[in-house]
Amino acid sequence: MSAWDWVSAVLLLSGSLLALAAGIGMLRFPDLWMRMHAGTKPQVLGLLLVLAGVEIQLVPDASAVVALLFVGLFQLVTAPVASHLLARAGHRSGVVPRDQLVQDDLRVFELECAAGEHPASSPPKDPTPSS
Amino acid sequence: MGVVTDVALGILLVSALLVVVRLVRGPTTLDRAAAADVFVAILLCGVAVLVARRGSTVFVPVLLALSLLGFASSVAVVRFLGREDPVERPDEHSAEGTDAREQQGGTP
C-alpha cells in the first residue's frame, strides 16, 4: 500500500466510524433534536470523509472525481435545509419537550408575530389559536 | 485496500441496522423522518465505499441520484407532516410536553 492508500484507508474508516456513532446516537438519545444532532455526523462530515477517501482511490478518473465532488456539494447544500425543516416541525408539533430549552427564540418570534410586531413577515401557521 | 473497504462496509452495515431499529421503533413520525434521512446518508457512504472497493465508477450516478432523492423525500415528508395538527406524541415526553405547551400559551 502506498502512502495515498493509507490516507484513503484512514479517511474511509473514520467516515464509517462517524456513521457508527450516528447509529448509536440515533438509538440511545431520548428526543428528536438529540437524535438529529447525532444523525448530522454521517450526513455531512462522515460522507465528506468517505468521499475524499474514494476520490483518492479514483484520482486518475477526472469525471468520477468531479461527480463525487458534486455529491458532497449537494449534501452540503441540502442537509441543512432538511434538518431545519425537521427541527422546526418538531418545535411546532410539540414532539420535543420545550421546557428544557435555555433559549427558545422561535417561540419568542411566534409570540411577537401573534402580537402583530412583524406585519411584513408571514405569521406562524397556528391551526388552533389559544384565544 | 480490500480489507479496509470490507471493514468500512461492515461498520456501515452495523450503523445502518441501528438506524433501522430507530426507524421501526421511533415514537413519532418525525423521528422516523430523521432516521430515514440518516439512513440515506449511510447508504451514500456505503455506495461510495463500494465504488472504492470495486474500482469501477458504475455506481457514481447512483450516488448523485440518491443524494438528491434523499433530500426531496425528507422535505416532502416533513412538509406533509407540518400541515397536520395532531402529531402523535411520544409516551416518554407526553407529560412534559403538555406542561410546556400550557406554560407557553397553548400552541400545538
gemmi code that builds the backbone of each chain (N, CA, C; Angstrom):
import gemmi

chains = {
    "A": [
        ("MET", (0.851, -1.200, 0.000), (0.000, 0.000, 0.000), (0.879, 1.239, 0.000)),
        ("SER", (0.559, 2.155, -0.882), (1.313, 3.402, -0.940), (0.817, 4.357, 0.142)),
        ("ALA", (1.459, 5.513, 0.211), (1.059, 6.487, 1.239), (-0.365, 6.980, 1.006)),
        ("TRP", (-0.732, 7.183, -0.268), (-2.092, 7.656, -0.547), (-3.119, 6.603, -0.175)),
        ("ASP", (-2.735, 5.328, -0.319), (-3.659, 4.274, 0.097), (-3.921, 4.343, 1.591)),
        ("TRP", (-2.853, 4.627, 2.358), (-3.047, 4.747, 3.807), (-3.952, 5.918, 4.139)),
        ("VAL", (-3.726, 7.054, 3.462), (-4.584, 8.230, 3.711), (-6.040, 7.886, 3.394)),
        ("SER", (-6.228, 7.223, 2.261), (-7.580, 6.847, 1.855), (-8.217, 5.894, 2.865)),
        ("ALA", (-7.415, 4.947, 3.364), (-7.965, 3.988, 4.340), (-8.373, 4.695, 5.621)),
        ("VAL", (-7.525, 5.635, 6.080), (-7.875, 6.377, 7.301), (-9.154, 7.176, 7.092)),
        ("LEU", (-9.291, 7.816, 5.917), (-10.494, 8.612, 5.657), (-11.734, 7.728, 5.609)),
        ("LEU", (-11.630, 6.587, 4.919), (-12.792, 5.691, 4.819), (-13.201, 5.178, 6.193)),
        ("LEU", (-12.203, 4.768, 7.004), (-12.556, 4.193, 8.305), (-13.095, 5.256, 9.250)),
        ("SER", (-12.534, 6.470, 9.197), (-13.061, 7.496, 10.107), (-14.482, 7.894, 9.708)),
        ("GLY", (-14.752, 7.978, 8.415), (-16.129, 8.243, 7.998), (-17.086, 7.160, 8.433)),
        ("SER", (-16.667, 5.912, 8.333), (-17.531, 4.811, 8.758), (-17.753, 4.849, 10.263)),
        ("LEU", (-16.703, 5.229, 11.012), (-16.893, 5.286, 12.469), (-17.829, 6.423, 12.857)),
        ("LEU", (-17.810, 7.516, 12.088), (-18.797, 8.566, 12.351), (-20.215, 8.055, 12.089)),
        ("ALA", (-20.367, 7.236, 11.041), (-21.685, 6.653, 10.787), (-22.101, 5.734, 11.930)),
        ("LEU", (-21.132, 4.998, 12.491), (-21.460, 4.127, 13.624), (-21.885, 4.951, 14.838)),
        ("ALA", (-21.176, 6.074, 15.067), (-21.559, 6.955, 16.177), (-22.968, 7.485, 15.976)),
        ("ALA", (-23.306, 7.804, 14.730), (-24.663, 8.276, 14.460), (-25.689, 7.186, 14.736)),
        ("GLY", (-25.362, 5.934, 14.376), (-26.302, 4.854, 14.635), (-26.542, 4.666, 16.123)),
        ("ILE", (-25.459, 4.681, 16.898), (-25.611, 4.524, 18.345), (-26.396, 5.697, 18.926)),
        ("GLY", (-26.075, 6.903, 18.433), (-26.780, 8.072, 18.952), (-28.250, 8.056, 18.593)),
        ("MET", (-28.579, 7.659, 17.377), (-29.988, 7.581, 16.992), (-30.728, 6.597, 17.872)),
        ("LEU", (-30.041, 5.550, 18.284), (-30.727, 4.540, 19.083), (-30.877, 4.969, 20.529)),
        ("ARG", (-29.914, 5.691, 21.077), (-29.898, 5.912, 22.517), (-30.357, 7.285, 22.971)),
        ("PHE", (-30.338, 8.286, 22.084), (-30.712, 9.621, 22.532), (-32.223, 9.724, 22.701)),
        ("PRO", (-32.683, 10.535, 23.660), (-34.091, 10.441, 24.051), (-35.070, 11.226, 23.190)),
        ("ASP", (-34.685, 12.335, 22.573), (-35.713, 13.053, 21.813), (-35.204, 13.450, 20.430)),
        ("LEU", (-36.092, 14.085, 19.674), (-35.849, 14.287, 18.238), (-34.621, 15.133, 17.975)),
        ("TRP", (-34.468, 16.213, 18.741), (-33.355, 17.103, 18.441), (-32.026, 16.463, 18.765)),
        ("MET", (-31.958, 15.689, 19.846), (-30.696, 14.989, 20.148), (-30.400, 13.948, 19.071)),
        ("ARG", (-31.442, 13.273, 18.582), (-31.210, 12.289, 17.522), (-30.745, 12.972, 16.255)),
        ("MET", (-31.296, 14.156, 15.972), (-30.822, 14.879, 14.793), (-29.373, 15.314, 14.972)),
        ("HIS", (-29.024, 15.694, 16.205), (-27.632, 16.068, 16.477), (-26.689, 14.903, 16.186)),
        ("ALA", (-27.105, 13.700, 16.592), (-26.261, 12.540, 16.302), (-26.268, 12.230, 14.812)),
        ("GLY", (-27.424, 12.393, 14.176), (-27.538, 11.975, 12.788), (-26.833, 12.883, 11.810)),
        ("THR", (-26.469, 14.088, 12.246), (-25.793, 15.013, 11.335), (-24.384, 14.557, 11.006)),
        ("LYS", (-23.796, 13.703, 11.860), (-22.392, 13.328, 11.629), (-22.185, 12.622, 10.303)),
        ("PRO", (-22.868, 11.524, 9.999), (-22.614, 10.931, 8.679), (-23.217, 11.730, 7.550)),
        ("GLN", (-24.201, 12.595, 7.861), (-24.804, 13.353, 6.771), (-23.822, 14.354, 6.175)),
        ("VAL", (-22.982, 14.947, 6.978), (-22.063, 15.949, 6.446), (-20.613, 15.469, 6.530)),
        ("LEU", (-20.080, 15.383, 7.751), (-18.644, 15.119, 7.869), (-18.307, 13.694, 7.452)),
        ("GLY", (-19.117, 12.723, 7.873), (-18.811, 11.339, 7.531), (-18.837, 11.110, 6.038)),
        ("LEU", (-19.868, 11.654, 5.385), (-19.957, 11.462, 3.933), (-18.804, 12.163, 3.216)),
        ("LEU", (-18.431, 13.356, 3.708), (-17.324, 14.058, 3.048), (-16.016, 13.293, 3.228)),
        ("LEU", (-15.797, 12.723, 4.414), (-14.574, 11.942, 4.622), (-14.545, 10.723, 3.712)),
        ("VAL", (-15.686, 10.009, 3.638), (-15.728, 8.812, 2.796), (-15.528, 9.182, 1.333)),
        ("LEU", (-16.158, 10.287, 0.908), (-15.997, 10.694, -0.490), (-14.557, 11.086, -0.784)),
        ("ALA", (-13.890, 11.752, 0.184), (-12.480, 12.094, -0.021), (-11.634, 10.829, -0.156)),
        ("GLY", (-11.926, 9.840, 0.690), (-11.194, 8.585, 0.580), (-11.409, 7.902, -0.752)),
        ("VAL", (-12.649, 7.922, -1.246), (-12.939, 7.281, -2.530), (-12.293, 8.058, -3.671)),
        ("GLU", (-12.309, 9.398, -3.559), (-11.698, 10.201, -4.613), (-10.203, 9.932, -4.715)),
        ("ILE", (-9.552, 9.703, -3.585), (-8.123, 9.375, -3.645), (-7.925, 8.070, -4.405)),
        ("GLN", (-8.840, 7.138, -4.230), (-8.707, 5.879, -4.967), (-8.936, 6.057, -6.462)),
        ("LEU", (-9.834, 6.999, -6.825), (-10.234, 7.123, -8.234), (-9.518, 8.255, -8.943)),
        ("VAL", (-8.387, 8.740, -8.408), (-7.909, 10.059, -8.799), (-7.534, 10.215, -10.271)),
        ("PRO", (-7.135, 9.179, -11.038), (-6.897, 9.460, -12.465), (-8.177, 9.720, -13.244)),
        ("ASP", (-9.303, 9.220, -12.732), (-10.573, 9.342, -13.446), (-11.231, 10.672, -13.061)),
        ("ALA", (-11.023, 11.696, -13.902), (-11.455, 13.036, -13.508), (-12.969, 13.144, -13.438)),
        ("SER", (-13.684, 12.471, -14.338), (-15.144, 12.625, -14.346), (-15.762, 12.053, -13.074)),
        ("ALA", (-15.246, 10.909, -12.613), (-15.791, 10.323, -11.387), (-15.488, 11.203, -10.184)),
        ("VAL", (-14.292, 11.792, -10.167), (-13.932, 12.662, -9.035), (-14.838, 13.888, -9.005)),
        ("VAL", (-15.107, 14.454, -10.193), (-15.982, 15.629, -10.229), (-17.399, 15.252, -9.798)),
        ("ALA", (-17.862, 14.068, -10.231), (-19.204, 13.641, -9.824), (-19.280, 13.460, -8.312)),
        ("LEU", (-18.227, 12.894, -7.717), (-18.237, 12.717, -6.263), (-18.165, 14.060, -5.555)),
        ("LEU", (-17.432, 15.016, -6.132), (-17.418, 16.367, -5.549), (-18.818, 16.969, -5.568)),
        ("PHE", (-19.554, 16.705, -6.657), (-20.918, 17.226, -6.712), (-21.819, 16.559, -5.686)),
        ("VAL", (-21.603, 15.264, -5.457), (-22.382, 14.589, -4.407), (-22.157, 15.271, -3.064)),
        ("GLY", (-20.883, 15.553, -2.751), (-20.589, 16.226, -1.488), (-21.184, 17.619, -1.439)),
        ("LEU", (-21.149, 18.322, -2.580), (-21.701, 19.676, -2.624), (-23.213, 19.646, -2.411)),
        ("PHE", (-23.898, 18.728, -3.088), (-25.350, 18.617, -2.899), (-25.681, 18.318, -1.445)),
        ("GLN", (-24.903, 17.441, -0.848), (-25.199, 17.093, 0.544), (-24.966, 18.294, 1.447)),
        ("LEU", (-23.926, 19.061, 1.172), (-23.672, 20.250, 1.992), (-24.790, 21.265, 1.847)),
        ("VAL", (-25.391, 21.348, 0.650), (-26.437, 22.341, 0.448), (-27.766, 21.854, 1.020)),
        ("THR", (-28.069, 20.566, 0.821), (-29.416, 20.098, 1.157), (-29.574, 19.648, 2.599)),
        ("ALA", (-28.517, 19.171, 3.234), (-28.678, 18.666, 4.601), (-29.121, 19.748, 5.581)),
        ("PRO", (-28.584, 20.981, 5.535), (-29.091, 21.994, 6.469), (-30.555, 22.332, 6.238)),
        ("VAL", (-30.998, 22.331, 4.971), (-32.392, 22.676, 4.692), (-33.324, 21.619, 5.292)),
        ("ALA", (-32.999, 20.351, 5.042), (-33.848, 19.288, 5.567), (-33.834, 19.276, 7.091)),
        ("SER", (-32.661, 19.498, 7.699), (-32.584, 19.497, 9.159), (-33.365, 20.667, 9.739)),
        ("HIS", (-33.290, 21.802, 9.067), (-34.026, 22.967, 9.532), (-35.530, 22.706, 9.524)),
        ("LEU", (-36.018, 22.149, 8.414), (-37.451, 21.854, 8.327), (-37.869, 20.852, 9.389)),
        ("LEU", (-37.025, 19.849, 9.588), (-37.365, 18.793, 10.550), (-37.390, 19.344, 11.967)),
        ("ALA", (-36.397, 20.170, 12.306), (-36.347, 20.719, 13.662), (-37.510, 21.662, 13.905)),
        ("ARG", (-37.873, 22.435, 12.875), (-38.983, 23.358, 13.062), (-40.301, 22.609, 13.187)),
        ("ALA", (-40.442, 21.518, 12.418), (-41.654, 20.709, 12.563), (-41.715, 20.104, 13.957)),
        ("GLY", (-40.555, 19.670, 14.485), (-40.544, 19.144, 15.842), (-40.907, 20.193, 16.860)),
        ("HIS", (-40.459, 21.408, 16.635), (-40.785, 22.509, 17.544), (-42.272, 22.815, 17.508)),
        ("ARG", (-42.830, 22.901, 16.309), (-44.225, 23.312, 16.192), (-45.188, 22.245, 16.642)),
        ("SER", (-44.823, 20.976, 16.401), (-45.774, 19.929, 16.738), (-45.700, 19.549, 18.208)),
        ("GLY", (-44.737, 20.085, 18.958), (-44.673, 19.767, 20.376), (-44.093, 18.398, 20.665)),
        ("VAL", (-43.429, 17.800, 19.683), (-42.823, 16.493, 19.923), (-41.663, 16.616, 20.909)),
        ("VAL", (-40.914, 17.719, 20.784), (-39.734, 17.900, 21.622), (-40.152, 18.649, 22.887)),
        ("PRO", (-39.686, 18.237, 24.058), (-40.015, 18.968, 25.283), (-39.342, 20.327, 25.303)),
        ("ARG", (-40.152, 21.375, 25.241), (-39.565, 22.696, 25.092), (-39.250, 23.358, 26.424)),
        ("ASP", (-39.700, 22.740, 27.540), (-39.436, 23.391, 28.822), (-37.983, 23.231, 29.249)),
        ("GLN", (-37.231, 22.344, 28.565), (-35.815, 22.185, 28.915), (-34.911, 23.136, 28.146)),
        ("LEU", (-35.483, 23.930, 27.244), (-34.653, 24.810, 26.448), (-34.203, 26.001, 27.284)),
        ("VAL", (-32.948, 26.394, 27.109), (-32.450, 27.599, 27.776), (-33.006, 28.836, 27.084)),
        ("GLN", (-33.020, 28.795, 25.761), (-33.493, 29.946, 24.984), (-34.339, 29.410, 23.847)),
        ("ASP", (-35.540, 29.945, 23.670), (-36.456, 29.469, 22.639), (-36.834, 30.646, 21.747)),
        ("ASP", (-35.941, 30.974, 20.825), (-36.153, 32.158, 20.015), (-37.314, 32.004, 19.053)),
        ("LEU", (-37.537, 30.775, 18.577), (-38.642, 30.578, 17.636), (-39.974, 30.815, 18.326)),
        ("ARG", (-40.079, 30.408, 19.603), (-41.295, 30.657, 20.371), (-41.495, 32.159, 20.599)),
        ("VAL", (-40.393, 32.843, 20.891), (-40.470, 34.297, 21.082), (-40.947, 34.961, 19.805)),
        ("PHE", (-40.422, 34.475, 18.674), (-40.813, 35.052, 17.390), (-42.284, 34.790, 17.099)),
        ("GLU", (-42.743, 33.577, 17.431), (-44.159, 33.277, 17.208), (-45.057, 34.172, 18.056)),
        ("LEU", (-44.632, 34.397, 19.315), (-45.436, 35.264, 20.179), (-45.439, 36.697, 19.656)),
        ("GLU", (-44.284, 37.153, 19.159), (-44.228, 38.504, 18.610), (-45.093, 38.632, 17.367)),
        ("CYS", (-45.090, 37.574, 16.540), (-45.943, 37.606, 15.355), (-47.413, 37.624, 15.750)),
        ("ALA", (-47.737, 36.855, 16.772), (-49.131, 36.827, 17.226), (-49.546, 38.178, 17.783)),
        ("ALA", (-48.572, 38.910, 18.358), (-48.879, 40.231, 18.879), (-48.850, 41.303, 17.797)),
        ("GLY", (-48.522, 40.907, 16.540), (-48.539, 41.854, 15.441), (-47.312, 42.716, 15.337)),
        ("GLU", (-46.183, 42.242, 15.879), (-44.977, 43.062, 15.824), (-44.233, 42.905, 14.511)),
        ("HIS", (-44.539, 41.866, 13.749), (-43.850, 41.653, 12.473), (-44.887, 41.565, 11.368)),
        ("PRO", (-45.471, 42.681, 10.964), (-46.536, 42.587, 9.954), (-46.017, 42.190, 8.582)),
        ("ALA", (-44.721, 42.442, 8.290), (-44.216, 42.113, 6.954), (-43.999, 40.623, 6.794)),
        ("SER", (-43.558, 39.966, 7.869), (-43.285, 38.535, 7.772), (-44.574, 37.749, 7.919)),
        ("SER", (-44.507, 36.512, 7.458), (-45.705, 35.684, 7.500), (-45.965, 35.258, 8.930)),
        ("PRO", (-47.177, 35.305, 9.372), (-47.483, 34.883, 10.740), (-47.309, 33.387, 10.885)),
        ("PRO", (-47.096, 32.892, 12.082), (-46.945, 31.450, 12.277), (-48.246, 30.731, 11.970)),
        ("LYS", (-48.088, 29.609, 11.309), (-49.267, 28.807, 10.998), (-49.768, 28.143, 12.276)),
        ("ASP", (-50.832, 28.683, 12.815), (-51.341, 28.189, 14.096), (-52.764, 27.700, 13.867)),
        ("PRO", (-52.940, 26.382, 13.707), (-54.264, 25.881, 13.341), (-55.302, 26.106, 14.438)),
        ("THR", (-54.891, 26.020, 15.695), (-55.841, 26.199, 16.785), (-55.335, 27.309, 17.679)),
        ("PRO", (-55.686, 28.553, 17.404), (-55.218, 29.634, 18.269), (-55.773, 29.495, 19.671)),
        ("SER", (-54.968, 29.967, 20.632), (-55.317, 29.719, 22.022), (-56.438, 30.637, 22.484)),
        ("SER", (-56.695, 31.727, 21.772), (-57.722, 32.665, 22.224), (-59.111, 32.115, 21.960)),
    ],
    "B": [
        ("MET", (-6.109, -2.810, 0.434), (-7.305, -1.975, 0.418), (-8.571, -2.796, 0.573)),
        ("GLY", (-8.523, -4.045, 0.132), (-9.728, -4.865, 0.240), (-10.188, -5.040, 1.669)),
        ("VAL", (-9.207, -5.225, 2.564), (-9.564, -5.418, 3.976), (-10.189, -4.139, 4.533)),
        ("VAL", (-9.603, -3.005, 4.174), (-10.107, -1.726, 4.699), (-11.538, -1.492, 4.245)),
        ("THR", (-11.800, -1.701, 2.945), (-13.165, -1.462, 2.466), (-14.138, -2.470, 3.055)),
        ("ASP", (-13.665, -3.700, 3.295), (-14.554, -4.674, 3.942), (-14.921, -4.230, 5.348)),
        ("VAL", (-13.899, -3.773, 6.111), (-14.173, -3.317, 7.474), (-15.102, -2.111, 7.458)),
        ("ALA", (-14.856, -1.179, 6.525), (-15.715, 0.007, 6.444), (-17.144, -0.382, 6.095)),
        ("LEU", (-17.291, -1.335, 5.166), (-18.645, -1.770, 4.820), (-19.330, -2.447, 6.003)),
        ("GLY", (-18.555, -3.216, 6.789), (-19.140, -3.848, 7.971), (-19.615, -2.828, 8.986)),
        ("ILE", (-18.776, -1.807, 9.245), (-19.170, -0.751, 10.197), (-20.413, -0.031, 9.697)),
        ("LEU", (-20.440, 0.263, 8.404), (-21.600, 0.961, 7.844), (-22.846, 0.092, 7.926)),
        ("LEU", (-22.669, -1.226, 7.757), (-23.829, -2.119, 7.851), (-24.391, -2.123, 9.264)),
        ("VAL", (-23.486, -2.183, 10.271), (-23.952, -2.175, 11.661), (-24.684, -0.875, 11.971)),
        ("SER", (-24.107, 0.262, 11.532), (-24.761, 1.537, 11.845), (-26.080, 1.668, 11.099)),
        ("ALA", (-26.158, 1.139, 9.884), (-27.435, 1.176, 9.170), (-28.479, 0.332, 9.892)),
        ("LEU", (-28.048, -0.795, 10.458), (-29.007, -1.613, 11.219), (-29.504, -0.868, 12.450)),
        ("LEU", (-28.595, -0.156, 13.141), (-29.015, 0.621, 14.312), (-30.030, 1.694, 13.914)),
        ("VAL", (-29.770, 2.346, 12.783), (-30.706, 3.385, 12.332), (-32.042, 2.763, 11.941)),
        ("VAL", (-32.003, 1.555, 11.370), (-33.264, 0.898, 11.000), (-34.061, 0.541, 12.251)),
        ("VAL", (-33.357, 0.180, 13.332), (-34.070, -0.070, 14.597), (-34.809, 1.192, 15.038)),
        ("ARG", (-34.135, 2.345, 14.924), (-34.809, 3.592, 15.283), (-35.955, 3.879, 14.321)),
        ("LEU", (-35.760, 3.522, 13.052), (-36.804, 3.744, 12.046), (-38.052, 2.934, 12.365)),
        ("VAL", (-37.856, 1.740, 12.910), (-39.006, 0.911, 13.237), (-39.616, 1.360, 14.559)),
        ("ARG", (-38.783, 1.661, 15.542), (-39.295, 1.937, 16.884), (-39.757, 3.358, 17.074)),
        ("GLY", (-39.120, 4.292, 16.336), (-39.251, 5.723, 16.570), (-40.634, 6.165, 16.984)),
        ("PRO", (-40.794, 6.794, 18.141), (-42.157, 7.003, 18.657), (-42.990, 7.947, 17.798)),
        ("THR", (-42.374, 8.906, 17.123), (-43.171, 9.789, 16.276), (-42.722, 9.657, 14.828)),
        ("THR", (-43.556, 10.185, 13.934), (-43.207, 10.138, 12.519), (-42.008, 11.026, 12.212)),
        ("LEU", (-41.832, 12.110, 12.997), (-40.674, 12.968, 12.757), (-39.383, 12.232, 13.084)),
        ("ASP", (-39.399, 11.389, 14.135), (-38.218, 10.577, 14.422), (-37.918, 9.648, 13.258)),
        ("ARG", (-38.978, 9.111, 12.665), (-38.761, 8.218, 11.523), (-38.216, 8.991, 10.338)),
        ("ALA", (-38.684, 10.228, 10.158), (-38.150, 11.032, 9.049), (-36.662, 11.318, 9.255)),
        ("ALA", (-36.289, 11.646, 10.507), (-34.871, 11.889, 10.787), (-34.058, 10.625, 10.559)),
        ("ALA", (-34.605, 9.488, 10.999), (-33.880, 8.233, 10.827), (-33.743, 7.885, 9.340)),
        ("ALA", (-34.779, 8.184, 8.556), (-34.682, 7.888, 7.126), (-33.628, 8.763, 6.459)),
        ("ASP", (-33.540, 10.017, 6.921), (-32.514, 10.920, 6.399), (-31.113, 10.368, 6.674)),
        ("VAL", (-30.892, 9.952, 7.921), (-29.579, 9.404, 8.286), (-29.320, 8.101, 7.536)),
        ("PHE", (-30.388, 7.328, 7.314), (-30.214, 6.069, 6.590), (-29.764, 6.321, 5.156)),
        ("VAL", (-30.321, 7.334, 4.533), (-29.896, 7.670, 3.168), (-28.433, 8.101, 3.164)),
        ("ALA", (-28.032, 8.871, 4.199), (-26.630, 9.305, 4.259), (-25.702, 8.103, 4.413)),
        ("ILE", (-26.099, 7.143, 5.265), (-25.254, 5.961, 5.453), (-25.227, 5.118, 4.172)),
        ("LEU", (-26.375, 5.108, 3.476), (-26.418, 4.383, 2.198), (-25.479, 5.024, 1.178)),
        ("LEU", (-25.433, 6.368, 1.182), (-24.490, 7.066, 0.300), (-23.061, 6.661, 0.628)),
        ("CYS", (-22.730, 6.646, 1.938), (-21.375, 6.232, 2.328), (-21.097, 4.807, 1.861)),
        ("GLY", (-22.091, 3.937, 2.006), (-21.885, 2.543, 1.616), (-21.654, 2.394, 0.127)),
        ("VAL", (-22.427, 3.109, -0.689), (-22.236, 3.009, -2.143), (-20.880, 3.588, -2.525)),
        ("ALA", (-20.458, 4.674, -1.817), (-19.144, 5.249, -2.123), (-18.031, 4.256, -1.793)),
        ("VAL", (-18.153, 3.578, -0.648), (-17.134, 2.581, -0.297), (-17.149, 1.435, -1.308)),
        ("LEU", (-18.349, 1.115, -1.809), (-18.440, 0.059, -2.830), (-17.736, 0.476, -4.112)),
        ("VAL", (-17.850, 1.754, -4.475), (-17.126, 2.267, -5.642), (-15.622, 2.093, -5.444)),
        ("ALA", (-15.152, 2.430, -4.222), (-13.717, 2.277, -3.962), (-13.315, 0.811, -3.966)),
        ("ARG", (-14.210, -0.055, -3.511), (-13.854, -1.469, -3.390), (-13.739, -2.122, -4.762)),
        ("ARG", (-14.700, -1.820, -5.641), (-14.675, -2.442, -6.964), (-13.738, -1.718, -7.910)),
        ("GLY", (-13.406, -0.454, -7.608), (-12.558, 0.298, -8.508), (-13.231, 0.697, -9.796)),
        ("SER", (-14.544, 0.475, -9.895), (-15.276, 0.871, -11.094), (-16.240, 1.986, -10.737)),
        ("THR", (-16.485, 2.851, -11.705), (-17.317, 4.018, -11.432), (-18.762, 3.820, -11.877)),
        ("VAL", (-19.213, 2.574, -11.878), (-20.573, 2.319, -12.365), (-21.601, 2.944, -11.437)),
        ("PHE", (-21.283, 2.988, -10.140), (-22.281, 3.416, -9.168), (-22.233, 4.898, -8.852)),
        ("VAL", (-21.371, 5.649, -9.528), (-21.285, 7.085, -9.220), (-22.573, 7.829, -9.569)),
        ("PRO", (-23.233, 7.568, -10.707), (-24.537, 8.204, -10.935), (-25.574, 7.824, -9.885)),
        ("VAL", (-25.477, 6.601, -9.352), (-26.386, 6.197, -8.283), (-26.207, 7.108, -7.073)),
        ("LEU", (-24.951, 7.449, -6.779), (-24.678, 8.348, -5.656), (-25.319, 9.712, -5.886)),
        ("LEU", (-25.173, 10.241, -7.094), (-25.756, 11.544, -7.391), (-27.272, 11.515, -7.226)),
        ("ALA", (-27.901, 10.497, -7.803), (-29.358, 10.408, -7.724), (-29.814, 10.252, -6.275)),
        ("LEU", (-29.092, 9.439, -5.524), (-29.505, 9.154, -4.147), (-29.380, 10.393, -3.273)),
        ("SER", (-28.340, 11.206, -3.522), (-28.173, 12.381, -2.670), (-29.328, 13.357, -2.868)),
        ("LEU", (-29.785, 13.516, -4.108), (-30.909, 14.434, -4.330), (-32.226, 13.819, -3.896)),
        ("LEU", (-32.360, 12.506, -4.084), (-33.620, 11.839, -3.730), (-33.861, 11.849, -2.228)),
        ("GLY", (-32.784, 11.674, -1.452), (-32.948, 11.692, -0.001), (-33.427, 13.039, 0.491)),
        ("PHE", (-32.870, 14.100, -0.091), (-33.312, 15.442, 0.286), (-34.781, 15.641, -0.060)),
        ("ALA", (-35.157, 15.287, -1.278), (-36.545, 15.508, -1.707), (-37.517, 14.730, -0.836)),
        ("SER", (-37.163, 13.483, -0.521), (-38.094, 12.658, 0.252), (-38.257, 13.193, 1.665)),
        ("SER", (-37.149, 13.593, 2.308), (-37.281, 14.050, 3.692), (-38.040, 15.371, 3.743)),
        ("VAL", (-37.781, 16.262, 2.781), (-38.516, 17.531, 2.768), (-39.998, 17.291, 2.512)),
        ("ALA", (-40.310, 16.347, 1.619), (-41.720, 16.054, 1.345), (-42.423, 15.522, 2.587)),
        ("VAL", (-41.772, 14.596, 3.293), (-42.389, 14.019, 4.492), (-42.613, 15.093, 5.546)),
        ("VAL", (-41.593, 15.950, 5.751), (-41.704, 16.948, 6.814), (-42.745, 18.004, 6.454)),
        ("ARG", (-42.795, 18.408, 5.193), (-43.812, 19.383, 4.806), (-45.206, 18.802, 4.958)),
        ("PHE", (-45.347, 17.543, 4.613), (-46.653, 16.892, 4.742), (-47.075, 16.823, 6.202)),
        ("LEU", (-46.142, 16.490, 7.082), (-46.482, 16.391, 8.499), (-46.744, 17.758, 9.096)),
        ("GLY", (-46.069, 18.796, 8.575), (-46.243, 20.121, 9.150), (-47.651, 20.639, 8.989)),
        ("ARG", (-48.372, 20.154, 7.986), (-49.737, 20.615, 7.798), (-50.685, 20.020, 8.823)),
        ("GLU", (-50.395, 18.813, 9.248), (-51.337, 18.139, 10.147), (-51.204, 18.694, 11.551)),
        ("ASP", (-52.330, 18.854, 12.196), (-52.263, 19.365, 13.558), (-51.920, 18.289, 14.568)),
        ("PRO", (-52.699, 17.223, 14.702), (-52.409, 16.288, 15.798), (-51.298, 15.319, 15.437)),
        ("VAL", (-50.077, 15.743, 15.655), (-48.954, 14.820, 15.505), (-48.968, 13.895, 16.711)),
        ("GLU", (-48.770, 12.634, 16.466), (-48.767, 11.685, 17.578), (-47.607, 11.979, 18.507)),
        ("ARG", (-47.849, 11.872, 19.778), (-46.837, 12.286, 20.743), (-46.178, 11.063, 21.360)),
        ("PRO", (-44.880, 11.194, 21.668), (-44.200, 10.076, 22.325), (-44.687, 9.904, 23.758)),
        ("ASP", (-44.681, 8.669, 24.219), (-45.158, 8.407, 25.573), (-44.244, 9.017, 26.618)),
        ("GLU", (-42.924, 8.952, 26.339), (-41.968, 9.336, 27.376), (-41.996, 10.827, 27.650)),
        ("HIS", (-42.461, 11.623, 26.653), (-42.400, 13.065, 26.853), (-43.779, 13.693, 26.962)),
        ("SER", (-44.833, 12.875, 27.007), (-46.162, 13.458, 26.863), (-46.483, 14.407, 28.010)),
        ("ALA", (-46.132, 14.036, 29.238), (-46.458, 14.884, 30.386), (-45.699, 16.199, 30.295)),
        ("GLU", (-44.384, 16.112, 30.034), (-43.580, 17.327, 29.939), (-44.058, 18.197, 28.778)),
        ("GLY", (-44.426, 17.544, 27.675), (-44.866, 18.306, 26.525), (-46.118, 19.118, 26.818)),
        ("THR", (-47.095, 18.508, 27.462), (-48.313, 19.256, 27.757), (-48.027, 20.379, 28.739)),
        ("ASP", (-47.138, 20.122, 29.724), (-46.797, 21.195, 30.659), (-46.199, 22.384, 29.927)),
        ("ALA", (-45.269, 22.084, 29.020), (-44.599, 23.164, 28.298), (-45.607, 23.943, 27.470)),
        ("ARG", (-46.541, 23.223, 26.832), (-47.488, 23.942, 25.997), (-48.422, 24.806, 26.829)),
        ("GLU", (-48.807, 24.310, 28.016), (-49.688, 25.132, 28.847), (-48.975, 26.379, 29.334)),
        ("GLN", (-47.682, 26.204, 29.692), (-46.952, 27.377, 30.169), (-46.770, 28.406, 29.069)),
        ("GLN", (-46.577, 27.897, 27.834), (-46.177, 28.830, 26.794), (-47.334, 29.299, 25.951)),
        ("GLY", (-48.528, 28.983, 26.327), (-49.651, 29.628, 25.675), (-50.437, 28.778, 24.711)),
        ("GLY", (-50.216, 27.467, 24.678), (-51.142, 26.584, 24.016), (-50.974, 26.428, 22.529)),
        ("THR", (-49.795, 26.684, 21.993), (-49.596, 26.372, 20.580), (-49.380, 24.872, 20.409)),
        ("PRO", (-50.057, 24.260, 19.490), (-49.839, 22.809, 19.316), (-48.496, 22.520, 18.703)),
    ],
}
model = gemmi.Model(1)
for chain_id, residues in chains.items():
    chain = gemmi.Chain(chain_id)
    for i, (resn, *xyz) in enumerate(residues, 1):
        res = gemmi.Residue()
        res.name, res.seqid = resn, gemmi.SeqId(i, " ")
        for name, pos in zip(("N", "CA", "C"), xyz):
            atom = gemmi.Atom()
            atom.name, atom.element = name, gemmi.Element(name[0])
            atom.pos, atom.b_iso = gemmi.Position(*pos), 0.0
            res.add_atom(atom)
        chain.add_residue(res)
    model.add_chain(chain)
structure = gemmi.Structure()
structure.add_model(model)
structure.setup_entities()
